[in-house]
Structure formats: C-alpha cells, structure tokens
Amino acid sequence: MQKENKNKSFVLRIDSERMDAIEKWAADEFRSVNGQIIYLLDQALKKNKRLNKKD
C-alpha cells in the first residue's frame, strides 16, 4: 500500500537578498531552507490564529 503524501509543492519566487537572509537564518538554526520557510509560515499562522490547535 502506498503512503499518501500530505505535502503540496509550489514554486516560490523570491529576491536574492531575502533568499540569502533565509539561508543564513536556516543555517544558524540548523534547518534546511525549506524547513525554515515552513517554520516561519507556521509561526505566522499560529500568531494570527489561522491554524487549528491540533496542528
């Protein structure tokens, strides 16, 4: 039986200055760039009460 993938992929266009900052921040916190972006989005969603409590 094949495991269902709950993640969605999309293209993100970002300027080089922001990308460099995110890459450095991710490295400082021992995360991948993808992991850092997910973390930042998760924090913003929680702060603005856009995410269910169970998540």
Secondary structure, DSSP 8 states (H G I E B T S, - for coil): ---------------HHHHHHHHHHHHHTT--HHHHHHHHHHHHHHHTT-S-TT-
